[in-house]
Amino acid sequence: MRTREILGAGVMLLLGAVTAILSAQMPIGDFRAAGPGLFPLCLGVFLILLSAGLIVQVLFSREEQEEGKTEGRMSKDARAKEEPGSLAPVVAFLAVMGLAALFLPTLGYFIVSFLIMAGLLTTLGLRRWPLILILSLVTAAGSHVLFVYVLKIPLPKGFLGI
């Protein structure tokens, strides 16, 4: 399990490094007048930091070391039950994103972002519908205000005009 976690974090670290290197070749600008390379550079650096942190956490985690010691005594069936390995959340995520892209021009950004958040929160296992609806509404409204009023980015309004 540790090897897979380190390998996955290493791949993400490499992806962050490639993103940072490629975005540094574009005009960066500054935070007042951002160039096209600033946002991907920030994301690349953030991904590098998170991946490096995960690698350090996995390497120095006592839990994982103790699990490794007891893993040899566990039956094969018990180890298989502990590993999730299910593709259902990934397929659900891709379905939600595909439907969002399909309906964005018709429904508009606000409604689609609300539905995306509701779908993703459900996919992640949240089952309390009042909380799902509140979080989805706050996220959709917040991102709408950020993009339309703060950043002045026009978004698809859809048939309702919002």
DSSP file (Angstrom, degrees, kcal/mol; ACC not computed):
  #  RESIDUE AA STRUCTURE BP1 BP2  ACC     N-H-->O    O-->H-N    N-H-->O    O-->H-N    TCO  KAPPA ALPHA  PHI   PSI    X-CA   Y-CA   Z-CA
    1    1 A M     >        0   0    0      0, 0.0     4,-2.1     0, 0.0     5,-0.2   0.000 360.0 360.0 360.0 -43.3    0.0    0.0    0.0
    2    2 A R  H  >  +     0   0    0      1,-0.2     4,-2.6     2,-0.2     5,-0.2   0.892 360.0  54.4 -61.7 -39.6    2.8    2.4    0.9
    3    3 A T  H  > S+     0   0    0      1,-0.2     4,-2.6     2,-0.2    -1,-0.2   0.912 108.7  47.9 -62.5 -42.5    4.5    1.8   -2.5
    4    4 A R  H  > S+     0   0    0      2,-0.2     4,-2.7     1,-0.2    -1,-0.2   0.894 111.7  49.9 -65.8 -39.7    1.4    2.7   -4.4
    5    5 A E  H  X S+     0   0    0     -4,-2.1     4,-2.5     2,-0.2    -2,-0.2   0.920 113.2  45.7 -64.8 -43.4    0.8    5.9   -2.4
    6    6 A I  H  X S+     0   0    0     -4,-2.6     4,-2.3     2,-0.2    -2,-0.2   0.905 113.6  49.8 -66.0 -40.9    4.4    7.0   -2.9
    7    7 A L  H  X S+     0   0    0     -4,-2.6     4,-2.2    -5,-0.2    -2,-0.2   0.924 112.3  47.3 -63.7 -44.7    4.2    6.1   -6.6
    8    8 A G  H  X S+     0   0    0     -4,-2.7     4,-2.1     1,-0.2    -2,-0.2   0.916 113.6  47.4 -63.0 -43.6    0.9    8.0   -7.0
    9    9 A A  H  X S+     0   0    0     -4,-2.5     4,-2.3     1,-0.2    -1,-0.2   0.864 110.5  53.7 -65.7 -35.3    2.3   11.1   -5.1
   10   10 A G  H  X S+     0   0    0     -4,-2.3     4,-2.3     2,-0.2    -2,-0.2   0.896 107.7  49.4 -65.4 -40.5    5.4   10.9   -7.3
   11   11 A V  H  X S+     0   0    0     -4,-2.2     4,-2.5     2,-0.2    -2,-0.2   0.915 112.5  47.9 -64.3 -42.9    3.4   11.0  -10.5
   12   12 A M  H  X S+     0   0    0     -4,-2.1     4,-2.5     2,-0.2    -2,-0.2   0.873 110.2  52.5 -66.5 -36.3    1.5   14.0   -9.2
   13   13 A L  H  X S+     0   0    0     -4,-2.3     4,-2.3     2,-0.2    -2,-0.2   0.916 110.6  47.8 -63.0 -43.0    4.7   15.7   -8.2
   14   14 A L  H  X S+     0   0    0     -4,-2.3     4,-2.5     2,-0.2    -2,-0.2   0.907 110.9  50.9 -63.8 -42.4    6.1   15.1  -11.7
   15   15 A L  H  X S+     0   0    0     -4,-2.5     4,-2.4     1,-0.2    -2,-0.2   0.903 110.5  49.6 -61.8 -41.8    2.8   16.5  -13.2
   16   16 A G  H  X S+     0   0    0     -4,-2.5     4,-2.6     2,-0.2    -2,-0.2   0.894 110.7  50.2 -63.4 -40.0    3.1   19.6  -11.0
   17   17 A A  H  X S+     0   0    0     -4,-2.3     4,-2.7     2,-0.2    -2,-0.2   0.923 111.2  47.8 -65.4 -44.0    6.7   20.1  -12.0
   18   18 A V  H  X S+     0   0    0     -4,-2.5     4,-2.7     2,-0.2     5,-0.3   0.916 112.8  49.7 -62.5 -42.6    5.9   19.8  -15.7
   19   19 A T  H  X S+     0   0    0     -4,-2.4     4,-2.4    -5,-0.2    -2,-0.2   0.923 112.7  46.8 -61.8 -44.8    3.0   22.2  -15.2
   20   20 A A  H  X S+     0   0    0     -4,-2.6     4,-1.7     2,-0.2    -2,-0.2   0.915 113.9  47.6 -65.0 -43.0    5.2   24.7  -13.4
   21   21 A I  H  X S+     0   0    0     -4,-2.7     4,-0.6     2,-0.2    -2,-0.2   0.935 115.0  44.6 -64.9 -46.8    8.0   24.5  -16.0
   22   22 A L  H >< S+     0   0    0     -4,-2.7     3,-0.8     1,-0.2     4,-0.2   0.884 113.9  49.3 -67.1 -37.8    5.6   24.9  -19.0
   23   23 A S  H >< S+     0   0    0     -4,-2.4     3,-1.4    -5,-0.3    -1,-0.2   0.801 101.7  63.3 -73.1 -26.5    3.7   27.7  -17.4
   24   24 A A  H 3< S+     0   0    0     -4,-1.7    -1,-0.2     1,-0.3    -2,-0.2   0.697  94.3  63.2 -68.4 -17.5    6.9   29.5  -16.5
   25   25 A Q  T << S+     0   0    0     -3,-0.8    -1,-0.3    -4,-0.6    -2,-0.2   0.584  95.9  72.2 -81.6 -10.4    7.6   29.8  -20.3
   26   26 A M  S <  S-     0   0    0     -3,-1.4     2,-0.2    -4,-0.2     9,-0.1  -0.605 107.5 -78.6 -96.8 163.1    4.4   31.9  -20.7
   27   27 A P        -     0   0    0      0, 0.0    10,-2.4     0, 0.0    11,-0.4  -0.458  44.5-169.9 -62.1 127.9    4.1   35.6  -19.5
   28   28 A I        +     0   0    0      9,-0.2     7,-2.9    -2,-0.2    10,-0.4   0.897  11.3 177.3 -88.5 -45.5    3.6   35.4  -15.7
   29   29 A G  B     -A   34   0A   0      5,-0.3     2,-0.2     8,-0.1     5,-0.2  -0.454  36.7 -82.5  72.5-151.3    2.7   39.0  -14.9
   30   30 A D        -     0   0    0      3,-1.3     8,-0.1    -2,-0.1     5,-0.1  -0.796  43.0 -84.5-139.6-174.3    1.8   39.7  -11.3
   31   31 A F  S    S+     0   0    0     -2,-0.2     3,-0.3     1,-0.2    -2,-0.0   0.717 126.6  49.2 -72.7 -18.0   -1.3   39.3   -9.1
   32   32 A R  S    S+     0   0    0      1,-0.3     2,-0.3     0, 0.0    -1,-0.2   0.863 129.2  20.4 -83.6 -39.2   -2.6   42.7  -10.2
   33   33 A A  S    S-     0   0    0     -5,-0.0    -3,-1.3     2,-0.0    -1,-0.3  -0.720  89.5-160.8-129.4  80.3   -2.2   42.1  -13.9
   34   34 A A  B     -A   29   0A   0     -2,-0.3    -5,-0.3    -3,-0.3    -3,-0.1  -0.360   3.8-146.5 -69.7 135.5   -2.0   38.3  -14.2
   35   35 A G    >>  -     0   0    0     -7,-2.9     3,-1.2    -2,-0.1     4,-0.6  -0.433  35.0 -96.0 -89.0 173.7   -0.5   36.8  -17.3
   36   36 A P  T 34 S+     0   0    0      0, 0.0    -8,-0.2     0, 0.0    -1,-0.1   0.673 122.2  53.5 -66.6 -15.6   -1.6   33.6  -18.8
   37   37 A G  T 3> S+     0   0    0    -10,-2.4     4,-1.8     2,-0.1    -9,-0.2   0.585  88.2  79.3 -94.2 -10.3    1.1   31.6  -17.0
   38   38 A L  H <> S+     0   0    0     -3,-1.2     4,-2.6   -11,-0.4     5,-0.2   0.948  93.1  44.8 -66.6 -50.2    0.5   32.8  -13.4
   39   39 A F  H  X S+     0   0    0     -4,-0.6     4,-2.4     1,-0.2     5,-0.2   0.937 115.8  45.4 -64.0 -48.1   -2.5   30.6  -12.6
   40   40 A P  H  > S+     0   0    0      0, 0.0     4,-2.7     0, 0.0    -1,-0.2   0.871 112.4  53.6 -63.4 -32.8   -1.0   27.3  -14.0
   41   41 A L  H  X S+     0   0    0     -4,-1.8     4,-2.5     2,-0.2     5,-0.2   0.941 109.6  47.1 -63.9 -46.2    2.3   28.2  -12.3
   42   42 A C  H  X S+     0   0    0     -4,-2.6     4,-2.5     1,-0.2    -1,-0.2   0.911 113.8  48.3 -60.7 -42.6    0.6   28.6   -8.9
   43   43 A L  H  X S+     0   0    0     -4,-2.4     4,-2.6     2,-0.2    -1,-0.2   0.904 111.0  50.6 -64.9 -41.0   -1.3   25.3   -9.4
   44   44 A G  H  X S+     0   0    0     -4,-2.7     4,-2.2     2,-0.2    -2,-0.2   0.924 112.7  45.5 -62.1 -45.3    1.9   23.5  -10.4
   45   45 A V  H  X S+     0   0    0     -4,-2.5     4,-2.5     2,-0.2    -2,-0.2   0.909 113.0  50.9 -64.8 -42.0    3.7   24.7   -7.3
   46   46 A F  H  X S+     0   0    0     -4,-2.5     4,-2.5    -5,-0.2    -2,-0.2   0.906 110.4  49.2 -61.6 -42.3    0.7   23.9   -5.1
   47   47 A L  H  X S+     0   0    0     -4,-2.6     4,-2.4     2,-0.2     5,-0.2   0.884 110.1  51.4 -65.3 -39.0    0.6   20.4   -6.6
   48   48 A I  H  X S+     0   0    0     -4,-2.2     4,-2.7     2,-0.2     5,-0.2   0.937 111.6  47.2 -61.8 -47.0    4.3   19.9   -6.0
   49   49 A L  H  X S+     0   0    0     -4,-2.5     4,-2.4     1,-0.2    -2,-0.2   0.916 113.8  46.7 -63.2 -44.1    4.0   21.0   -2.4
   50   50 A L  H  X S+     0   0    0     -4,-2.5     4,-2.2     2,-0.2    -1,-0.2   0.913 114.3  47.6 -64.9 -41.8    1.0   18.7   -1.7
   51   51 A S  H  X S+     0   0    0     -4,-2.4     4,-2.4     2,-0.2    -2,-0.2   0.916 112.4  48.5 -65.9 -43.3    2.6   15.7   -3.4
   52   52 A A  H  X S+     0   0    0     -4,-2.7     4,-2.5    -5,-0.2    -1,-0.2   0.906 110.9  51.9 -63.5 -40.4    5.9   16.2   -1.5
   53   53 A G  H  X S+     0   0    0     -4,-2.4     4,-2.5    -5,-0.2    -2,-0.2   0.899 109.4  49.6 -61.9 -40.3    3.9   16.5    1.7
   54   54 A L  H  X S+     0   0    0     -4,-2.2     4,-2.7     2,-0.2     5,-0.2   0.908 109.8  50.8 -65.5 -41.7    2.1   13.3    1.0
   55   55 A I  H  X S+     0   0    0     -4,-2.4     4,-2.5     2,-0.2    -2,-0.2   0.936 112.5  46.3 -61.1 -45.9    5.4   11.5    0.2
   56   56 A V  H  X S+     0   0    0     -4,-2.5     4,-2.1     1,-0.2    -2,-0.2   0.914 112.7  50.8 -62.4 -42.7    6.9   12.7    3.5
   57   57 A Q  H  < S+     0   0    0     -4,-2.5     4,-0.4     1,-0.2    -2,-0.2   0.918 112.6  45.4 -62.2 -43.9    3.7   11.8    5.4
   58   58 A V  H >< S+     0   0    0     -4,-2.7     3,-0.8     1,-0.2    -1,-0.2   0.907 113.0  50.6 -66.7 -41.4    3.7    8.2    4.0
   59   59 A L  H 3< S+     0   0    0     -4,-2.5    -1,-0.2     1,-0.2    -2,-0.2   0.861 119.5  35.3 -65.8 -35.2    7.4    7.7    4.6
   60   60 A F  T 3< S+     0   0    0     -4,-2.1     2,-0.5    -5,-0.2    -1,-0.2   0.230  86.1 122.7-106.1  14.8    7.3    8.8    8.2
   61   61 A S    <>  -     0   0    0     -3,-0.8     4,-1.2    -4,-0.4     5,-0.1  -0.651  44.6-163.1 -81.4 124.7    3.9    7.4    9.1
   62   62 A R  H  > S+     0   0    0     -2,-0.5     4,-2.7     2,-0.2     5,-0.2   0.850  88.0  61.7 -72.7 -34.8    3.9    5.0   12.1
   63   63 A E  H  > S+     0   0    0      1,-0.2     4,-2.8     2,-0.2     5,-0.2   0.939 104.6  47.0 -55.6 -48.7    0.5    3.6   11.2
   64   64 A E  H  > S+     0   0    0      1,-0.2     4,-2.2     2,-0.2    -1,-0.2   0.878 111.0  51.5 -64.0 -37.5    1.7    2.4    7.9
   65   65 A Q  H  X S+     0   0    0     -4,-1.2     4,-1.3     2,-0.2    -1,-0.2   0.912 112.4  46.0 -65.9 -41.1    4.8    0.8    9.4
   66   66 A E  H  X S+     0   0    0     -4,-2.7     4,-1.8     2,-0.2    -2,-0.2   0.879 110.9  52.8 -68.8 -37.0    2.7   -1.0   11.9
   67   67 A E  H  X S+     0   0    0     -4,-2.8     4,-1.9    -5,-0.2    -2,-0.2   0.898 105.7  55.2 -62.2 -39.2    0.2   -2.1    9.3
   68   68 A G  H  X S+     0   0    0     -4,-2.2     4,-0.6     1,-0.2    -1,-0.2   0.860 106.9  50.3 -61.9 -35.6    3.0   -3.5    7.2
   69   69 A K  H  < S+     0   0    0     -4,-1.3     3,-0.3     1,-0.2     4,-0.2   0.888 117.0  39.0 -69.9 -38.7    4.1   -5.6   10.2
   70   70 A T  H >X S+     0   0    0     -4,-1.8     3,-1.1     1,-0.2     4,-0.7   0.658  97.7  79.8 -86.1 -14.7    0.6   -7.0   10.7
   71   71 A E  H >< S+     0   0    0     -4,-1.9     3,-1.0     1,-0.3    -1,-0.2   0.852  85.0  60.4 -63.1 -33.8   -0.2   -7.4    7.1
   72   72 A G  T 3< S+     0   0    0     -4,-0.6    -1,-0.3    -3,-0.3    -2,-0.1   0.788 105.1  49.5 -63.7 -26.8    1.8  -10.6    6.8
   73   73 A R  T <4 S+     0   0    0     -3,-1.1    -1,-0.2    -4,-0.2    -2,-0.2   0.596  93.4  94.4 -88.0 -11.7   -0.5  -12.2    9.4
   74   74 A M  S << S-     0   0    0     -3,-1.0     2,-0.1    -4,-0.7    -3,-0.0  -0.501  80.1-113.0 -81.4 149.2   -3.7  -11.1    7.6
   75   75 A S     >  -     0   0    0     -2,-0.2     4,-1.9     1,-0.1     5,-0.2  -0.357  26.0-112.1 -73.9 161.9   -5.5  -13.4    5.2
   76   76 A K  H  > S+     0   0    0      1,-0.2     4,-2.0     2,-0.2     5,-0.1   0.876 117.8  53.1 -62.3 -38.9   -5.7  -12.5    1.6
   77   77 A D  H  > S+     0   0    0      1,-0.2     4,-1.8     2,-0.2    -1,-0.2   0.884 106.9  51.7 -65.3 -39.4   -9.5  -12.0    1.8
   78   78 A A  H  > S+     0   0    0      1,-0.2     4,-1.1     2,-0.2    -1,-0.2   0.891 110.4  48.4 -66.0 -39.3   -9.1   -9.5    4.8
   79   79 A R  H  X S+     0   0    0     -4,-1.9     4,-1.1     1,-0.2     3,-0.3   0.885 109.2  53.6 -67.2 -38.0   -6.5   -7.5    2.8
   80   80 A A  H  < S+     0   0    0     -4,-2.0     3,-0.2     1,-0.2    -2,-0.2   0.859 105.4  53.8 -65.4 -35.6   -8.8   -7.4   -0.2
   81   81 A K  H  < S+     0   0    0     -4,-1.8    -1,-0.2     1,-0.2    -2,-0.2   0.810 104.8  55.6 -68.9 -29.2  -11.7   -6.0    1.8
   82   82 A E  H  < S+     0   0    0     -4,-1.1    -1,-0.2    -3,-0.3    -2,-0.2   0.805  93.3  76.7 -74.9 -29.1   -9.6   -3.1    3.1
   83   83 A E     <  -     0   0    0     -4,-1.1    -1,-0.0    -3,-0.2    -4,-0.0  -0.723  67.3-158.4 -86.4 122.9   -8.6   -1.9   -0.3
   84   84 A P        +     0   0    0      0, 0.0    -1,-0.2     0, 0.0     3,-0.1   0.997  26.5 159.7 -64.5 -67.7  -11.4    0.1   -2.0
   85   85 A G        +     0   0    0      1,-0.2     2,-0.3     2,-0.1    -2,-0.1   0.585  22.2 148.3  61.3  12.0  -10.4   -0.2   -5.6
   86   86 A S        -     0   0    0      1,-0.1     4,-0.3     4,-0.0    -1,-0.2  -0.611  39.2-161.3 -84.2 137.3  -13.9    0.6   -6.8
   87   87 A L  S  > S+     0   0    0     -2,-0.3     4,-2.6     1,-0.2     5,-0.2   0.514  70.9  94.1 -89.4  -6.6  -14.4    2.4  -10.1
   88   88 A A  H  > S+     0   0    0      1,-0.2     4,-2.5     2,-0.2     5,-0.2   0.897  84.6  47.2 -57.7 -46.1  -17.9    3.5   -9.3
   89   89 A P  H  > S+     0   0    0      0, 0.0     4,-2.5     0, 0.0    -1,-0.2   0.882 112.9  50.3 -64.1 -34.9  -17.0    6.9   -7.9
   90   90 A V  H  > S+     0   0    0     -4,-0.3     4,-2.5     2,-0.2    -2,-0.2   0.927 112.2  46.2 -66.9 -44.7  -14.7    7.6  -10.8
   91   91 A V  H  X S+     0   0    0     -4,-2.6     4,-2.3     2,-0.2    -1,-0.2   0.903 113.2  50.1 -64.3 -41.1  -17.4    6.7  -13.3
   92   92 A A  H  X S+     0   0    0     -4,-2.5     4,-2.5    -5,-0.2    -2,-0.2   0.916 110.7  49.9 -63.5 -42.6  -20.0    8.8  -11.4
   93   93 A F  H  X S+     0   0    0     -4,-2.5     4,-2.4     1,-0.2    -2,-0.2   0.933 112.0  47.1 -60.1 -47.4  -17.6   11.8  -11.4
   94   94 A L  H  X S+     0   0    0     -4,-2.5     4,-2.5     1,-0.2    -1,-0.2   0.871 111.5  51.7 -63.9 -37.0  -17.0   11.5  -15.1
   95   95 A A  H  X S+     0   0    0     -4,-2.3     4,-2.6     2,-0.2     5,-0.2   0.922 109.9  48.6 -65.5 -43.6  -20.7   11.2  -15.8
   96   96 A V  H  X S+     0   0    0     -4,-2.5     4,-2.1     1,-0.2    -2,-0.2   0.925 114.1  46.1 -61.8 -45.0  -21.5   14.3  -13.7
   97   97 A M  H  X S+     0   0    0     -4,-2.4     4,-2.3     2,-0.2    -2,-0.2   0.889 112.7  50.3 -67.3 -39.2  -18.8   16.3  -15.5
   98   98 A G  H  X S+     0   0    0     -4,-2.5     4,-1.9     2,-0.2    -2,-0.2   0.923 112.0  46.7 -64.1 -44.6  -19.9   15.0  -18.9
   99   99 A L  H  X S+     0   0    0     -4,-2.6     4,-2.3     2,-0.2    -2,-0.2   0.871 110.2  54.7 -65.2 -36.3  -23.5   16.0  -18.3
  100  100 A A  H  X S+     0   0    0     -4,-2.1     4,-1.2    -5,-0.2    -2,-0.2   0.933 109.0  46.8 -62.8 -45.4  -22.4   19.4  -17.0
  101  101 A A  H  < S+     0   0    0     -4,-2.3    -1,-0.2     1,-0.2    -2,-0.2   0.873 113.0  50.9 -63.6 -36.3  -20.5   20.1  -20.2
  102  102 A L  H  < S+     0   0    0     -4,-1.9     4,-0.3     1,-0.2    -2,-0.2   0.897 118.5  34.9 -67.9 -41.3  -23.5   19.0  -22.2
  103  103 A F  H  X>S+     0   0    0     -4,-2.3     4,-3.0     1,-0.2     5,-0.6   0.447  88.7  97.7 -97.3  -1.2  -26.0   21.1  -20.4
  104  104 A L  H  X5S+     0   0    0     -4,-1.2     4,-2.0     1,-0.2    -1,-0.2   0.912  85.8  45.8 -57.3 -47.4  -23.9   24.2  -19.7
  105  105 A P  H  45S+     0   0    0      0, 0.0    53,-0.3     0, 0.0    -1,-0.2   0.875 120.1  40.6 -65.1 -33.8  -25.1   26.3  -22.6
  106  106 A T  H  45S+     0   0    0     -4,-0.3    53,-2.2    52,-0.1    -2,-0.2   0.934 126.6  29.2 -79.8 -48.8  -28.8   25.4  -22.0
  107  107 A L  H  <5S-     0   0    0     -4,-3.0     4,-0.4    51,-0.3    53,-0.3   0.772 104.7-130.1 -86.5 -27.8  -29.0   25.6  -18.2
  108  108 A G     X< -     0   0    0     -4,-2.0     4,-2.0    -5,-0.6    49,-0.3  -0.100  28.6 -73.0  93.1 163.7  -26.3   28.2  -17.6
  109  109 A Y  H  > S+     0   0    0     47,-3.2     4,-3.1     1,-0.2     5,-0.3   0.907 123.4  53.7 -62.8 -46.6  -23.3   28.3  -15.2
  110  110 A F  H  > S+     0   0    0     46,-0.4     4,-1.9     1,-0.2    -1,-0.2   0.932 113.8  39.9 -59.6 -49.7  -25.2   28.9  -11.9
  111  111 A I  H  > S+     0   0    0     -4,-0.4     4,-2.5     2,-0.2    -1,-0.2   0.915 117.1  49.5 -67.0 -42.8  -27.6   25.9  -12.3
  112  112 A V  H  X S+     0   0    0     -4,-2.0     4,-2.7     1,-0.2    -2,-0.2   0.910 110.9  49.1 -65.1 -41.6  -24.9   23.6  -13.7
  113  113 A S  H  X S+     0   0    0     -4,-3.1     4,-2.2     2,-0.2    -1,-0.2   0.880 111.1  51.2 -66.8 -35.0  -22.4   24.4  -10.9
  114  114 A F  H  X S+     0   0    0     -4,-1.9     4,-2.3    -5,-0.3    -2,-0.2   0.940 113.0  44.7 -61.8 -47.3  -25.1   23.8   -8.4
  115  115 A L  H  X S+     0   0    0     -4,-2.5     4,-2.7     2,-0.2    -2,-0.2   0.866 110.8  54.5 -67.1 -36.6  -25.9   20.4   -9.9
  116  116 A I  H  X S+     0   0    0     -4,-2.7     4,-3.0     2,-0.2     5,-0.2   0.952 110.4  45.9 -60.3 -49.0  -22.2   19.5  -10.2
  117  117 A M  H  X S+     0   0    0     -4,-2.2     4,-2.8     1,-0.2     5,-0.3   0.915 113.3  49.1 -63.3 -41.8  -21.6   20.2   -6.5
  118  118 A A  H  X S+     0   0    0     -4,-2.3     4,-1.9     1,-0.2    -1,-0.2   0.929 114.3  46.3 -62.5 -43.7  -24.7   18.2   -5.6
  119  119 A G  H  X S+     0   0    0     -4,-2.7     4,-2.3     2,-0.2    -2,-0.2   0.907 114.9  45.9 -64.7 -42.4  -23.7   15.3   -7.8
  120  120 A L  H  X S+     0   0    0     -4,-3.0     4,-2.3     2,-0.2    -2,-0.2   0.896 111.2  51.2 -71.1 -39.4  -20.1   15.3   -6.5
  121  121 A L  H  <>S+     0   0    0     -4,-2.8     5,-2.3    -5,-0.2     4,-0.3   0.896 112.5  47.6 -63.4 -37.9  -21.0   15.6   -2.9
  122  122 A T  H ><5S+     0   0    0     -4,-1.9     3,-1.2    -5,-0.3    -2,-0.2   0.909 110.8  51.5 -66.4 -41.9  -23.4   12.6   -3.3
  123  123 A T  H 3<5S+     0   0    0     -4,-2.3    -2,-0.2     1,-0.3    -1,-0.2   0.863 105.0  56.8 -62.0 -36.4  -20.6   10.7   -5.1
  124  124 A L  T 3<5S-     0   0    0     -4,-2.3    -1,-0.3    -5,-0.1    -2,-0.2   0.555 127.0 -99.1 -75.5  -6.3  -18.3   11.4   -2.3
  125  125 A G  T < 5S+     0   0    0     -3,-1.2     2,-0.4    -4,-0.3    -3,-0.2   0.471  72.0 145.5 108.1   1.9  -20.7    9.8    0.1
  126  126 A L      < +     0   0    0     -5,-2.3    -1,-0.3    -6,-0.2    -2,-0.1  -0.607  16.5 173.4 -73.5 128.5  -22.6   12.7    1.7
  127  127 A R        +     0   0    0     -2,-0.4     2,-1.0     1,-0.0    -1,-0.1   0.430  43.9 101.8-118.3  -2.2  -26.2   11.6    2.3
  128  128 A R     >  -     0   0    0      1,-0.2     4,-2.2     2,-0.1     3,-0.4  -0.746  54.9-163.2 -89.5 102.9  -27.8   14.4    4.2
  129  129 A W  H  > S+     0   0    0     -2,-1.0     4,-2.8     1,-0.2     5,-0.2   0.827  83.7  56.0 -61.0 -38.3  -29.7   16.3    1.5
  130  130 A P  H  > S+     0   0    0      0, 0.0     4,-2.2     0, 0.0    -1,-0.2   0.930 111.8  45.0 -59.6 -40.9  -30.2   19.6    3.4
  131  131 A L  H  > S+     0   0    0     -3,-0.4     4,-2.8     2,-0.2     5,-0.3   0.902 112.2  51.7 -67.4 -41.1  -26.5   19.8    3.8
  132  132 A I  H  X S+     0   0    0     -4,-2.2     4,-2.3     1,-0.2     5,-0.2   0.929 112.1  46.5 -60.0 -45.8  -25.9   18.9    0.1
  133  133 A L  H  X S+     0   0    0     -4,-2.8     4,-2.3     2,-0.2    -2,-0.2   0.899 114.0  47.2 -65.7 -41.4  -28.3   21.5   -1.0
  134  134 A I  H  X S+     0   0    0     -4,-2.2     4,-2.7    -5,-0.2     5,-0.2   0.945 114.4  45.9 -66.0 -48.2  -26.9   24.3    1.2
  135  135 A L  H  X S+     0   0    0     -4,-2.8     4,-2.4     1,-0.2     5,-0.2   0.896 114.1  49.2 -62.2 -40.1  -23.3   23.5    0.2
  136  136 A S  H  X S+     0   0    0     -4,-2.3     4,-2.6    -5,-0.3     5,-0.2   0.916 112.6  47.2 -65.4 -43.1  -24.2   23.3   -3.4
  137  137 A L  H  X S+     0   0    0     -4,-2.3     4,-2.7     2,-0.2     5,-0.3   0.924 113.7  47.0 -65.1 -45.2  -26.0   26.6   -3.3
  138  138 A V  H  X S+     0   0    0     -4,-2.7     4,-2.7     2,-0.2     5,-0.2   0.912 114.7  47.0 -63.6 -42.6  -23.3   28.4   -1.4
  139  139 A T  H  X S+     0   0    0     -4,-2.4     4,-2.6    -5,-0.2     5,-0.3   0.932 114.4  46.2 -65.9 -45.7  -20.6   27.1   -3.8
  140  140 A A  H  X S+     0   0    0     -4,-2.6     4,-2.1    -5,-0.2    -2,-0.2   0.927 116.6  44.5 -63.1 -45.1  -22.6   28.0   -6.9
  141  141 A A  H  X S+     0   0    0     -4,-2.7     4,-2.6    -5,-0.2     5,-0.2   0.920 114.5  49.3 -66.4 -43.3  -23.4   31.5   -5.6
  142  142 A G  H  X S+     0   0    0     -4,-2.7     4,-2.4    -5,-0.3    -2,-0.2   0.925 113.8  44.1 -63.0 -45.8  -19.9   32.1   -4.4
  143  143 A S  H  X S+     0   0    0     -4,-2.6     4,-2.7    -5,-0.2     5,-0.3   0.869 112.9  53.3 -68.6 -34.6  -18.2   31.0   -7.6
  144  144 A H  H  X>S+     0   0    0     -4,-2.1     4,-2.7    -5,-0.3     5,-0.5   0.940 111.5  44.9 -63.6 -47.2  -20.8   33.0   -9.7
  145  145 A V  I  X>S+     0   0    0     -4,-2.6     4,-1.7     2,-0.2     5,-1.7   0.920 113.9  50.8 -61.7 -44.4  -20.1   36.2   -7.7
  146  146 A L  I  <>S+     0   0    0     -4,-2.4     5,-2.8    -5,-0.2     4,-0.4   0.948 118.3  36.0 -59.2 -51.4  -16.3   35.6   -8.0
  147  147 A F  I  <5S+     0   0    0     -4,-2.7     6,-3.5     3,-0.2    -2,-0.2   0.931 126.2  35.0 -71.9 -45.8  -16.3   35.0  -11.7
  148  148 A V  I  <5S+     0   0    0     -4,-2.7    -3,-0.2    -5,-0.3    -2,-0.2   0.930 131.1  23.0 -79.1 -46.0  -19.0   37.5  -12.8
  149  149 A Y  I  <<S+     0   0    0     -4,-1.7    -3,-0.2    -5,-0.5    -2,-0.1   0.851 130.9  32.8 -95.8 -36.7  -18.6   40.4  -10.4
  150  150 A V  I   <S+     0   0    0     -5,-1.7    -3,-0.2    -4,-0.4    -4,-0.2   0.944 132.6  26.6 -85.7 -52.9  -15.0   40.2   -9.1
  151  151 A L  S   <S-     0   0    0     -5,-2.8    -3,-0.2    -6,-0.2    -4,-0.2   0.576  95.8-134.8 -87.8  -9.9  -13.1   38.8  -12.1
  152  152 A K        +     0   0    0     -6,-0.3    -4,-0.2     1,-0.2    -3,-0.1   0.884  47.7 155.3  57.8  43.1  -15.6   40.2  -14.7
  153  153 A I        -     0   0    0     -6,-3.5     2,-0.2    -7,-0.1    -1,-0.2  -0.893  42.3-129.2-101.7 121.4  -15.7   37.0  -16.6
  154  154 A P        -     0   0    0      0, 0.0    -6,-0.0     0, 0.0     3,-0.0  -0.515  28.3-168.0 -71.6 134.2  -18.9   36.4  -18.7
  155  155 A L        -     0   0    0     -2,-0.2     2,-0.1   -11,-0.0   -45,-0.0  -0.855  34.0 -85.6-119.4 155.2  -20.5   33.1  -18.0
  156  156 A P        -     0   0    0      0, 0.0   -47,-3.2     0, 0.0   -46,-0.4  -0.401  36.0-164.0 -59.8 130.7  -23.3   31.2  -19.9
  157  157 A K      > -     0   0    0    -49,-0.3     5,-1.0     1,-0.1     4,-0.5   0.736  20.6-156.8 -92.0 -24.7  -26.6   32.4  -18.5
  158  158 A G  T > 5 -     0   0    0    -53,-0.3     3,-0.8     1,-0.2   -51,-0.3  -0.173  46.7 -47.3  75.4-173.9  -28.9   29.7  -19.8
  159  159 A F  T 3 5S+     0   0    0    -53,-2.2    -1,-0.2     1,-0.2   -52,-0.1   0.709 135.7  55.6 -71.7 -20.7  -32.6   29.9  -20.4
  160  160 A L  T 3 5S-     0   0    0     -3,-0.4    -1,-0.2   -53,-0.3    -2,-0.2   0.649 104.9-125.9 -85.9 -15.4  -33.3   31.5  -16.9
  161  161 A G  T < 5       0   0    0     -3,-0.8    -3,-0.2    -4,-0.5    -2,-0.1   0.672 360.0 360.0  80.2  17.2  -30.9   34.4  -17.5
  162  162 A I      <       0   0    0     -5,-1.0    -4,-0.2    -6,-0.0   -52,-0.2   0.404 360.0 360.0-114.1 360.0  -28.8   33.8  -14.3
